[in-house]
């Protein structure tokens, strides 16, 4: 079976193209985020897979839940996802849309995992360093993982910099194992 992201990609690209055409990247981002939240609800999953609801009823139900947060294009997009039986992929569509949006706006998403909370000055040093290397504005997401013992792991796109104590110990262990 195809990976969810592979199936969701054409829908995310279509949404992105529509958002660009309308000049409403932020609005589309908000609509897709709301749709992803609504569809991810456990109760809603049951409704989505209810065989008693036809696609028109499901479409109307979702549109009613979202209320005035969906414009006409958003409602049409919900119809497309429902009719294609892809509404359950709303979260994946949103994630891919956000990646495309960040790339278009020249923003690079960076995940920083540390053993301890980072203060603002440490985050700024990391942000400035990566921004200088990539030439893009950097949006940093921080996360704590006590198993790292010390140091950080920085994930930027396909690149991973493991400067954690746990990573260093694994390297040392593999050297001794040879």
C-alpha positions in Angstrom: 0.0 0.0 0.0 1.2 3.5 -0.8 2.4 5.6 2.1 -0.2 8.2 3.2 2.1 11.1 2.3 2.4 9.8 -1.3 -1.4 9.6 -1.6 -1.9 13.0 0.1 0.8 14.9 -2.0 -1.3 15.6 -5.1 -4.1 17.0 -2.9 -1.7 19.2 -1.0 -0.1 20.4 -4.2 -3.6 21.2 -5.6 -4.5 23.1 -2.4 -1.2 25.0 -2.5 -1.6 25.9 -6.2 -5.1 27.2 -5.4 -3.9 29.1 -2.4 -1.2 30.8 -4.5 -3.7 31.6 -7.3 -6.0 33.2 -4.7 -3.2 34.9 -2.9 -4.4 33.3 0.4 -1.6 31.0 1.7 -2.4 32.0 5.3 -6.1 31.5 4.9 -5.7 28.1 3.3 -3.2 27.1 6.0 -5.8 27.9 8.7 -8.6 26.0 6.8 -6.4 22.9 6.3 -5.3 23.0 9.9 -8.9 23.1 11.1 -9.9 20.3 8.7 -7.0 18.2 10.0 -8.1 18.8 13.6 -11.7 17.9 12.8 -10.9 14.8 10.9 -8.4 13.6 13.4 -11.0 13.4 16.2 -11.7 9.8 17.2 -15.5 10.4 17.1 -15.2 12.0 13.7 -13.3 9.0 12.3 -16.3 6.9 13.2 -18.5 9.2 11.3 -16.2 9.2 8.3 -16.2 5.4 8.1 -20.0 5.2 8.7 -21.4 3.3 5.7 -24.9 4.9 6.3 -23.6 8.3 5.3 -23.2 9.0 1.6 -20.5 11.4 0.4 -22.9 14.4 0.2 -24.0 13.9 3.8 -20.4 13.5 5.0 -19.4 16.6 3.1 -22.2 18.7 4.5 -21.5 17.4 8.0 -17.8 18.4 7.8 -18.7 21.8 6.3 -21.2 22.4 9.1 -18.7 21.6 11.8 -16.1 23.9 10.3 -18.7 26.7 9.9 -17.6 30.0 8.5 -14.0 29.0 8.8 -14.1 27.5 5.3 -14.6 29.8 2.4 -16.1 28.5 -0.9 -12.8 27.1 -2.1 -12.3 25.3 1.2 -15.7 23.8 1.0 -15.0 22.6 -2.6 -11.7 21.1 -1.4 -13.6 19.2 1.3 -15.9 17.9 -1.4 -13.0 16.7 -3.5 -11.4 14.9 -0.5 -14.7 13.3 0.5 -15.6 12.2 -3.1 -12.2 10.6 -3.5 -12.5 8.9 -0.1 -9.4 10.8 1.0 -10.8 13.0 3.8 -9.0 10.9 6.3 -5.7 12.2 4.9 -6.4 15.8 5.9 -3.6 15.9 8.4 -1.1 14.7 5.8 -2.4 17.2 3.3 -2.0 19.9 5.9 1.6 18.9 6.7 2.7 18.8 3.1 1.0 22.1 2.4 2.9 23.6 5.3 6.2 22.3 3.9 5.5 23.8 0.5 4.4 27.1 2.2 7.5 27.3 4.3 9.7 26.7 1.2 7.8 29.3 -0.8 8.2 31.8 2.0 11.9 31.0 2.3 11.5 29.5 5.8 13.4 26.5 6.9 11.9 24.3 9.6 14.4 23.0 12.1 13.8 20.6 14.9 16.2 20.9 17.9 16.1 18.1 20.4 18.0 18.7 23.6 18.4 16.9 27.0 17.5 20.1 28.8 15.4 23.2 28.0 17.2 25.7 25.8 17.1 29.4 26.7 16.4 32.1 24.1 20.0 32.9 23.6 20.9 29.3 22.8 18.0 29.1 20.4 19.1 32.3 18.7 22.7 31.0 18.3 21.4 27.8 16.6 18.9 29.8 14.5 21.6 32.3 13.3 24.1 29.6 12.5 21.6 27.6 10.4 20.2 30.7 8.8 23.7 31.7 7.8 24.4 28.3 6.2 21.1 28.0 4.4 20.4 31.6 3.5 16.8 31.1 4.7 14.8 32.3 7.7 14.7 29.6 10.3 11.7 28.5 12.3 13.0 26.4 15.3 10.9 23.8 17.1 12.4 22.6 20.3 11.8 19.3 22.1 13.3 17.7 25.2 14.6 14.2 25.4 16.2 13.3 28.7 17.7 10.1 27.1 20.2 12.3 25.2 22.1 12.9 28.5 23.5 16.1 27.1 24.0 18.1 23.9 21.5 18.4 21.0 20.3 16.8 17.9 19.5 19.3 15.1 17.2 18.2 12.2 17.0 20.5 9.2 15.4 18.9 6.2 17.3 15.8 5.3 20.3 16.8 7.4 20.8 15.6 10.9 23.5 16.8 13.3 23.8 14.6 16.3 25.9 16.5 18.9 24.4 14.6 21.8 26.2 12.7 24.4 24.2 9.6 23.6 25.2 9.9 20.0 28.9 10.3 20.9 28.7 7.2 23.3 27.2 5.1 20.4 30.0 6.2 18.1 32.6 5.3 20.8 30.9 2.0 21.4 31.0 1.1 17.7 34.7 2.0 17.6 35.4 -0.3 20.5 33.3 -3.1 19.0 35.5 -3.3 15.9 
